[in-house]
């Protein structure tokens, strides 16, 4: 066996160590250490490629509602109930029409030189209707000609009178007794009665005798309607 001095072995060991270090240094110089920074561990995993990213990170526009679809955030409107601007139908009038009424003249209730006759309108129809205010009236001869001026309206506060089928309302027809006033007279054949707000009249036979038609105190007056058939 060949004996190798300790100094020689120590020198060989140093040469080998330097050679290994040189090899490692050569391998490290083949790459840019700045292009591959060391990885650092984080507490969460990075999102996988292809997952949905927020608009801020991807630059994509927010999702839009498809054409024709109803958006839950869009205000909803209710179609007009008028059906294209049609207006509601106005309620039917409750006024009593001439054709629905029957006229009559009650008995005279004289007093203090006055003649007082109730002019009565009765609802002969099958519906409830109303009268309001004053009637119209005119005395006529057998030939239909008017006798004297039309009666005037007396003072009073008109009210609406509701007439169910068969019910009546009356208005007072008043004039001074011609025998006391000295007015010129005529004896009518009939009294024409026109309901309030109507054009057609009802003809009632007149049995009350002579009425003033001209001269002193010849005016005839009508009162507003009241419920019933007489005072």
Backbone bond lengths (Angstrom), bond angles and torsions (degrees), N, CA, C in turn:
res aa  C-N    CA-C-N  psi(-1)  N-CA   C-N-CA  omega(-1)  CA-C   N-CA-C  phi
1 X - - - 1.455 - - 1.515 108.64 -
2 X 1.441 112.97 139.94 1.468 116.78 -179.09 1.482 108.65 -90.90
3 X 1.254 118.42 129.48 1.473 124.36 -179.03 1.513 108.72 -86.89
4 X 1.357 116.26 127.67 1.479 122.28 177.97 1.498 108.62 -109.09
5 X 1.298 115.94 125.50 1.469 118.16 -177.81 1.538 110.10 -62.62
6 X 1.397 114.66 151.79 1.492 120.82 179.54 1.492 110.97 -57.99
7 X 1.286 120.36 -38.16 1.467 122.55 -177.23 1.502 111.01 -64.46
8 X 1.337 116.01 -35.60 1.462 119.77 179.41 1.512 110.72 -68.64
9 X 1.411 115.74 -40.74 1.484 118.82 179.41 1.500 111.12 -65.20
10 X 1.283 119.00 -40.46 1.457 123.32 179.88 1.515 110.35 -63.36
11 X 1.317 117.24 -38.57 1.465 120.04 179.67 1.499 111.50 -68.87
12 X 1.331 116.32 -38.93 1.468 119.82 178.59 1.506 111.19 -63.66
13 X 1.368 117.05 -39.53 1.476 121.37 179.39 1.516 111.02 -63.27
14 X 1.300 118.95 -39.87 1.465 122.34 179.00 1.510 110.41 -66.14
15 X 1.365 116.56 -40.27 1.469 119.10 -179.87 1.506 111.15 -63.96
16 X 1.355 116.84 -39.03 1.470 120.51 179.92 1.515 111.68 -66.41
17 X 1.316 114.80 -39.24 1.472 118.35 -178.90 1.508 110.83 -65.67
18 X 1.340 116.12 -42.25 1.480 119.92 179.39 1.505 110.21 -63.94
19 X 1.336 117.89 -36.32 1.468 121.48 -179.64 1.509 111.22 -65.27
20 X 1.348 116.74 -41.94 1.481 120.97 179.82 1.523 109.93 -64.53
21 X 1.323 117.72 -45.84 1.459 121.40 179.54 1.513 111.32 -60.56
22 X 1.341 116.05 -38.55 1.460 119.60 179.12 1.509 111.65 -64.81
23 X 1.340 117.06 -37.52 1.468 121.00 179.23 1.530 111.10 -65.41
24 X 1.335 115.05 -43.49 1.473 118.87 179.30 1.515 110.79 -63.45
25 X 1.335 117.04 -39.59 1.464 120.26 -179.07 1.499 110.65 -66.29
26 X 1.359 117.12 -37.26 1.465 121.02 179.24 1.504 111.26 -65.22
27 X 1.352 117.28 -41.10 1.483 120.66 178.35 1.506 110.83 -63.15
28 X 1.340 118.66 -40.42 1.473 121.64 -178.12 1.505 111.73 -70.03
29 X 1.294 120.52 -28.01 1.461 121.28 -177.53 1.513 112.80 -77.65
30 X 1.334 118.94 -6.46 1.460 121.20 -179.41 1.519 113.16 -79.37
31 X 1.373 122.16 -6.00 1.467 125.39 -177.89 1.512 109.76 -131.98
32 X 1.389 115.11 151.73 1.474 121.17 177.43 1.507 108.37 -81.40
33 X 1.268 116.98 113.07 1.472 120.65 -176.21 1.512 110.41 -68.12
34 X 1.336 118.74 -20.39 1.467 120.35 -178.91 1.516 111.72 -81.15
35 X 1.362 119.63 -21.00 1.466 121.74 -177.96 1.500 112.30 -81.27
36 X 1.290 119.66 -15.14 1.466 122.63 179.29 1.515 109.43 -129.74
37 X 1.327 116.94 79.98 1.465 119.05 179.75 1.508 109.85 -65.69
38 X 1.256 116.92 154.56 1.471 120.14 -178.43 1.518 109.81 -65.51
39 X 1.338 117.35 139.82 1.468 123.65 178.37 1.513 109.25 -73.11
40 X 1.332 113.46 144.15 1.462 118.59 176.02 1.501 108.02 -118.06
41 X 1.257 120.55 141.16 1.471 125.40 -178.64 1.521 109.44 -81.58
42 X 1.341 116.34 136.94 1.466 121.26 176.97 1.506 109.64 -114.51
43 X 1.336 113.98 170.91 1.459 117.62 -177.05 1.502 113.24 -79.80
44 X 1.396 119.29 -18.35 1.464 121.73 -179.24 1.503 108.58 -127.66
45 X 1.351 114.22 158.88 1.452 119.00 179.04 1.512 109.41 -83.78
46 X 1.316 117.90 148.10 1.464 122.38 177.71 1.519 108.82 -69.32
47 X 1.397 119.01 147.69 1.477 120.54 -179.80 1.506 110.58 -63.93
48 X 1.352 114.41 147.21 1.456 119.47 -179.52 1.518 109.98 -73.58
49 X 1.336 115.28 148.96 1.464 120.45 179.29 1.519 109.62 -62.96
50 X 1.396 117.41 133.38 1.451 120.84 179.06 1.511 113.72 99.70
51 X 1.313 118.57 -8.98 1.457 120.83 177.32 1.518 109.19 -76.72
52 X 1.348 116.46 160.90 1.462 121.35 -178.81 1.501 110.62 -70.14
53 X 1.334 115.39 125.42 1.452 120.86 177.27 1.516 109.02 -104.27
54 X 1.310 116.20 161.10 1.461 120.44 177.91 1.506 109.65 -71.51
55 X 1.373 118.43 152.35 1.469 120.30 178.61 1.510 113.44 -55.48
56 X 1.310 118.53 -31.10 1.466 120.99 -178.05 1.504 110.99 -67.26
57 X 1.357 118.59 -34.95 1.457 120.54 -176.05 1.508 111.70 -87.56
58 X 1.378 117.99 -25.24 1.459 119.73 -176.53 1.513 112.79 -102.26
59 X 1.353 116.81 -20.17 1.454 119.98 -178.95 1.519 112.94 81.09
60 X 1.343 119.76 4.93 1.460 121.85 -179.85 1.518 110.46 -81.41
61 X 1.355 117.06 155.95 1.458 122.17 -178.73 1.517 110.00 -78.19
62 X 1.340 117.69 153.70 1.463 120.15 178.32 1.516 110.34 -63.04
63 X 1.338 115.94 155.80 1.459 121.48 179.82 1.515 109.79 -63.35
64 X 1.342 118.56 141.93 1.458 122.84 -179.62 1.512 110.07 -113.28
65 X 1.375 116.31 157.97 1.462 120.79 178.99 1.509 109.34 -76.19
66 X 1.340 119.06 131.90 1.466 120.95 179.76 1.514 111.10 -60.06
67 X 1.327 116.83 150.62 1.458 121.30 178.57 1.519 109.56 -61.25
68 X 1.348 115.64 131.69 1.459 120.69 178.78 1.505 113.44 90.41
69 X 1.316 118.97 -13.54 1.451 120.49 179.79 1.513 109.77 -86.23
70 X 1.310 116.10 153.37 1.461 121.22 178.66 1.505 109.31 -91.10
71 X 1.308 117.71 121.70 1.451 122.41 177.95 1.511 109.51 -82.02
72 X 1.331 116.04 135.19 1.458 119.29 -178.53 1.514 112.02 -67.87
73 X 1.345 117.05 -19.75 1.453 119.34 -179.40 1.520 112.88 -94.93
74 X 1.336 117.37 -8.74 1.461 120.17 -178.79 1.521 109.95 -80.63
75 X 1.350 117.99 141.07 1.464 120.12 178.68 1.511 111.14 -66.85
76 X 1.341 116.07 142.41 1.450 120.88 179.76 1.516 109.67 -102.40
77 X 1.302 116.18 141.75 1.456 120.31 179.79 1.512 109.65 -113.75
78 X 1.339 115.75 151.65 1.455 121.89 178.85 1.514 108.72 -103.25
79 X 1.337 118.59 128.99 1.467 119.37 179.45 1.509 111.04 -58.52
80 X 1.321 116.27 148.78 1.463 121.07 179.88 1.504 110.67 -63.75
81 X 1.336 116.07 134.00 1.456 120.66 179.73 1.512 111.70 -75.98
82 X 1.319 117.18 -9.97 1.458 119.79 -176.99 1.519 111.94 -78.77
83 X 1.330 117.04 -11.36 1.454 119.19 177.11 1.511 112.95 64.85
84 X 1.317 117.35 48.80 1.449 120.22 176.66 1.514 113.42 93.13
85 X 1.317 116.81 27.24 1.451 119.56 173.53 1.519 114.47 95.04
86 X 1.330 118.87 3.77 1.463 120.23 178.92 1.515 109.65 -67.51
87 X 1.302 116.87 135.50 1.457 121.23 -179.13 1.519 110.32 -90.58
88 X 1.338 115.05 157.70 1.447 120.11 179.50 1.524 109.96 -66.23
89 X 1.330 115.35 147.02 1.459 120.31 179.59 1.517 110.22 -71.94
90 X 1.325 116.28 132.47 1.462 120.79 179.61 1.531 110.06 -69.51
91 X 1.336 117.35 142.88 1.460 119.64 -179.87 1.523 111.07 -63.56
92 X 1.325 115.67 147.54 1.461 120.66 -179.56 1.522 110.47 -68.73
93 X 1.344 116.10 148.60 1.460 120.99 179.47 1.516 109.92 -69.59
94 X 1.339 116.25 145.45 1.465 120.87 178.56 1.524 111.34 -100.31
95 X 1.341 117.74 3.09 1.456 120.46 -177.61 1.519 111.20 -62.89
96 X 1.324 116.26 141.33 1.459 121.09 174.86 1.527 109.23 -74.37
97 X 1.306 116.85 129.59 1.459 121.31 177.31 1.528 109.69 -94.92
98 X 1.323 114.46 158.62 1.465 120.11 -176.51 1.529 111.65 -54.08
99 X 1.311 116.86 -41.44 1.469 120.93 -177.64 1.525 112.68 -66.10
100 X 1.328 117.29 -15.60 1.465 120.92 -178.77 1.534 112.70 -96.03
101 X 1.323 116.28 0.09 1.459 120.04 -172.92 1.532 112.06 -120.42
102 X 1.313 113.45 156.63 1.462 121.95 172.05 1.514 108.22 -123.66
103 X 1.338 118.00 134.77 1.470 122.12 -177.31 1.528 110.54 -107.36
104 X 1.320 113.81 148.20 1.472 120.39 175.72 1.525 108.64 -153.36
105 X 1.333 116.64 163.51 1.458 122.03 177.81 1.526 107.44 -122.27
106 X 1.330 114.75 123.16 1.459 119.55 -179.73 1.522 112.39 -77.04
107 X 1.315 114.97 -179.84 1.461 119.50 -178.09 1.523 111.68 -74.32
108 X 1.314 114.84 154.65 1.458 122.26 -178.55 1.529 110.43 -69.43
109 X 1.326 115.05 138.39 1.472 121.22 175.48 1.523 107.08 -124.97
110 X 1.353 117.26 78.67 1.465 120.55 -173.93 1.521 112.20 -71.34
111 X 1.333 114.06 158.19 1.458 119.55 176.53 1.501 111.33 -177.42
112 X 1.342 116.71 136.22 1.473 124.50 177.17 1.511 112.07 51.89
113 X 1.347 116.50 44.79 1.457 120.57 177.14 1.515 113.73 76.74
114 X 1.328 117.72 10.71 1.461 122.04 -179.83 1.535 110.33 -112.76
115 X 1.320 114.87 147.63 1.469 121.92 172.04 1.527 106.97 -106.71
116 X 1.311 115.88 129.52 1.468 120.99 -173.26 1.537 109.95 -129.49
117 X 1.314 115.98 114.39 1.466 121.71 -179.72 1.542 109.31 -118.66
118 X 1.320 118.58 130.65 1.468 119.14 172.74 1.529 110.98 -82.70
119 X 1.307 115.79 126.99 1.466 121.82 174.14 1.522 106.48 -97.29
120 X 1.323 116.46 119.54 1.465 121.55 -169.60 1.526 111.29 -112.71
121 X 1.331 115.81 134.07 1.461 122.38 171.01 1.522 108.13 -114.88
122 X 1.332 116.22 129.41 1.464 122.10 -178.87 1.518 109.61 -119.45
123 X 1.317 116.19 135.34 1.466 121.88 179.17 1.529 108.91 -76.63
124 X 1.316 115.90 110.63 1.460 120.88 179.79 1.531 112.53 -100.38
125 X 1.342 116.43 1.69 1.462 120.43 -177.98 1.526 110.63 -85.72
126 X 1.315 114.77 178.89 1.458 119.70 178.27 1.504 113.75 -96.60
127 X 1.328 118.46 7.41 1.463 121.54 179.76 1.522 110.64 -122.00
128 X 1.323 115.44 161.78 1.463 121.19 175.78 1.524 108.85 -84.12
129 X 1.333 116.77 134.56 1.461 120.93 -179.81 1.522 109.42 -143.09
130 X 1.320 116.70 178.82 1.470 120.27 -174.01 1.526 111.83 -132.09
131 X 1.337 114.62 153.95 1.466 121.81 169.47 1.518 107.17 -126.16
132 X 1.327 115.96 147.92 1.458 120.05 -176.32 1.519 110.07 -145.80
133 X 1.317 116.20 123.73 1.462 119.60 173.65 1.522 114.03 97.87
134 X 1.340 114.50 -135.84 1.461 121.82 -173.58 1.525 111.42 -108.48
135 X 1.336 117.43 150.45 1.463 119.68 168.63 1.521 109.25 -85.68
136 X 1.304 116.43 167.43 1.452 121.32 168.56 1.528 108.11 -102.68
137 X 1.333 117.77 152.33 1.471 119.60 -177.39 1.523 110.45 -153.01
138 X 1.323 115.57 153.45 1.479 121.31 176.79 1.531 108.34 -157.88
139 X 1.312 115.47 136.50 1.462 120.52 173.42 1.520 108.51 -84.31
140 X 1.339 116.30 138.34 1.465 120.43 179.90 1.525 109.76 -133.58
141 X 1.332 114.13 153.12 1.464 120.91 176.19 1.519 110.09 -82.49
142 X 1.321 114.97 179.26 1.466 119.74 178.57 1.522 111.37 -63.23
143 X 1.328 116.49 -28.51 1.466 120.50 178.75 1.525 112.97 -83.16
144 X 1.348 117.13 -8.18 1.454 121.11 178.68 1.505 115.11 97.54
145 X 1.328 117.28 0.28 1.467 119.99 178.68 1.523 110.53 -77.56
146 X 1.314 116.38 147.92 1.463 121.46 -177.65 1.520 110.48 -77.16
147 X 1.326 114.15 138.53 1.465 120.78 178.50 1.528 108.73 -110.63
148 X 1.338 115.87 113.71 1.451 120.06 179.13 1.522 112.51 74.85
149 X 1.330 115.83 172.97 1.470 120.94 179.32 1.529 110.48 -72.25
150 X 1.321 114.92 159.93 1.469 119.50 176.88 1.526 109.65 -64.71
151 X 1.333 117.41 146.20 1.471 119.99 176.69 1.524 111.76 -58.74
152 X 1.313 116.02 148.10 1.456 122.91 178.14 1.526 110.32 -92.71
153 X 1.318 114.90 162.42 1.464 119.85 178.05 1.523 109.23 -88.15
154 X 1.320 115.65 130.58 1.451 120.51 175.34 1.512 110.75 -82.42
155 X 1.330 115.68 175.56 1.466 119.55 178.11 1.525 109.61 -72.86
156 X 1.309 115.53 153.70 1.468 120.28 179.51 1.517 110.55 159.44
157 X 1.308 115.12 167.57 1.465 122.19 179.74 1.528 108.63 -112.13
158 X 1.333 117.47 107.46 1.466 119.83 -178.82 1.524 112.12 -61.45
159 X 1.307 116.32 138.97 1.460 122.65 175.15 1.528 108.77 -131.46
160 X 1.309 115.90 159.70 1.462 120.61 178.45 1.527 109.03 -88.45
161 X 1.318 115.77 124.80 1.460 121.84 -179.92 1.526 108.18 -106.75
162 X 1.317 116.77 123.10 1.462 121.92 178.66 1.523 109.17 -90.98
163 X 1.317 114.82 127.33 1.466 120.73 -178.50 1.521 109.91 -117.18
164 X 1.315 116.21 111.77 1.458 119.91 169.96 1.528 108.00 -76.78
165 X 1.320 117.25 164.38 1.465 118.37 179.36 1.531 111.49 -51.64
166 X 1.335 116.16 127.02 1.465 121.89 179.65 1.514 114.70 91.87
167 X 1.332 119.03 -11.78 1.461 121.50 -179.75 1.527 110.97 -86.09
168 X 1.364 115.31 160.47 1.464 121.00 -173.19 1.523 112.21 -131.36
169 X 1.320 114.86 160.98 1.467 123.68 171.54 1.526 106.98 -135.76
170 X 1.333 116.41 150.10 1.461 119.32 -178.33 1.527 111.27 -131.14
171 X 1.326 115.09 152.66 1.466 122.60 174.63 1.531 106.61 -131.16
172 X 1.336 115.99 140.44 1.468 120.03 -177.64 1.524 113.31 -81.27
173 X 1.324 116.93 133.26 1.464 122.91 173.98 1.537 106.20 -110.55
174 X 1.331 116.42 116.72 1.471 121.75 -170.33 1.526 111.42 -129.88
175 X 1.334 115.88 139.65 1.466 120.69 173.27 1.533 108.75 -154.44
176 X 1.331 115.12 159.92 1.468 120.49 179.89 1.529 110.10 -72.77
177 X 1.316 114.81 143.64 1.462 119.67 177.77 1.526 109.14 -61.16
178 X 1.345 118.13 119.27 1.466 120.09 -176.92 1.526 113.22 -61.27
179 X 1.337 116.61 -28.03 1.454 117.71 178.60 1.513 111.88 -67.12
180 X 1.307 118.08 -23.25 1.464 122.23 179.54 1.530 110.66 -94.59
181 X 1.290 117.20 -41.83 1.475 120.93 -175.93 1.518 112.55 -78.47
182 X 1.318 117.73 -24.47 1.457 120.85 -177.25 1.511 113.21 79.29
183 X 1.329 118.76 14.56 1.461 121.62 179.58 1.526 110.84 -70.79
184 X 1.327 116.11 153.26 1.458 120.82 173.87 1.529 108.50 -71.84
185 X 1.315 116.95 144.60 1.454 120.40 -172.80 1.524 111.76 -126.54
186 X 1.321 113.23 168.55 1.466 123.00 172.15 1.519 105.76 -152.22
187 X 1.316 114.89 156.98 1.464 118.61 179.50 1.525 108.15 -109.58
188 X 1.337 116.61 108.76 1.469 119.90 -177.74 1.528 111.44 -70.85
189 X 1.311 114.86 156.59 1.460 120.92 172.07 1.530 110.42 -91.00
190 X 1.345 115.67 -28.34 1.464 118.80 -176.78 1.521 110.32 -155.66
191 X 1.300 114.07 164.06 1.468 121.84 173.21 1.523 106.95 -118.49
192 X 1.322 116.19 126.07 1.466 120.63 174.83 1.525 108.48 -90.77
193 X 1.318 116.08 126.25 1.468 122.10 -178.40 1.524 108.99 -117.61
194 X 1.324 115.56 124.55 1.473 121.08 178.46 1.519 109.38 -111.25
195 X 1.359 118.62 119.65 1.472 120.84 177.94 1.522 111.30 -61.85
196 X 1.329 118.42 156.48 1.472 121.59 179.77 1.523 112.35 -55.58
197 X 1.327 115.31 134.55 1.467 123.60 175.68 1.527 113.45 65.64
198 X 1.331 117.75 17.61 1.462 122.23 177.20 1.519 110.11 -114.22
199 X 1.327 115.84 160.34 1.462 121.27 179.99 1.528 111.83 -104.67
200 X 1.304 116.30 -32.18 1.461 119.94 -178.97 1.525 110.72 -82.08
201 X 1.320 115.43 146.05 1.470 121.21 -176.93 1.522 111.70 -110.63
202 X 1.315 114.48 160.88 1.466 123.43 174.00 1.532 107.78 -110.48
203 X 1.306 116.92 135.51 1.472 121.65 -176.72 1.524 110.13 -101.70
204 X 1.332 115.01 125.39 1.457 121.09 -178.37 1.539 108.74 -121.83
205 X 1.297 116.36 130.44 1.479 119.36 176.66 1.534 109.73 -61.57
206 X 1.341 115.49 135.20 1.474 120.13 -179.24 1.525 109.80 -99.70
207 X 1.323 116.05 124.89 1.461 122.09 -179.98 1.524 111.48 -123.20
208 X 1.325 117.16 15.55 1.463 121.59 -174.83 1.511 115.53 -90.21
209 X 1.334 117.15 6.27 1.446 119.24 177.28 1.519 113.18 85.29
210 X 1.367 114.75 -159.08 1.469 121.35 -176.03 1.522 111.18 -69.94
211 X 1.332 115.16 146.86 1.467 121.90 177.92 1.519 107.99 -129.28
212 X 1.329 117.88 151.81 1.468 119.86 178.11 1.520 111.01 -72.25
213 X 1.316 115.70 136.09 1.464 119.59 -179.78 1.527 112.49 -122.55
214 X 1.352 117.44 -17.25 1.462 119.97 177.79 1.520 108.85 -165.84
215 X 1.338 116.59 168.82 1.453 121.55 178.89 1.514 111.76 91.05
216 X 1.338 114.23 -161.10 1.461 121.44 -176.30 1.531 111.42 -67.02
217 X 1.349 113.93 137.50 1.472 121.08 175.23 1.524 112.07 49.21
218 X 1.324 115.46 44.73 1.463 119.42 -178.12 1.532 113.39 -97.43
219 X 1.303 117.01 0.78 1.465 119.73 -177.35 1.532 111.18 -70.24
220 X 1.312 114.50 143.32 1.468 122.74 175.60 1.526 106.73 -114.70
221 X 1.335 116.28 139.01 1.465 120.94 -175.61 1.535 111.34 -122.17
222 X 1.332 114.19 150.06 1.474 122.05 175.52 1.520 108.67 -121.39
223 X 1.323 115.95 141.75 1.473 121.03 175.84 1.530 110.29 -100.88
224 X 1.325 116.29 172.08 1.458 121.46 176.79 1.526 109.50 -72.00
225 X 1.340 115.74 160.42 1.459 120.92 179.44 1.531 111.37 -70.50
226 X 1.324 114.25 144.58 1.455 122.76 173.28 1.525 108.07 -132.10
227 X 1.331 119.13 156.33 1.463 119.98 179.45 1.526 111.91 -65.92
228 X 1.326 116.12 148.49 1.452 121.46 174.78 1.526 112.62 102.79
229 X 1.336 114.96 -164.08 1.462 121.29 -176.53 1.509 114.19 -117.54
230 X 1.354 116.91 -7.73 1.468 120.33 -178.17 1.523 108.63 -164.37
231 X 1.358 115.78 164.91 1.477 119.25 178.16 1.530 111.07 -62.04
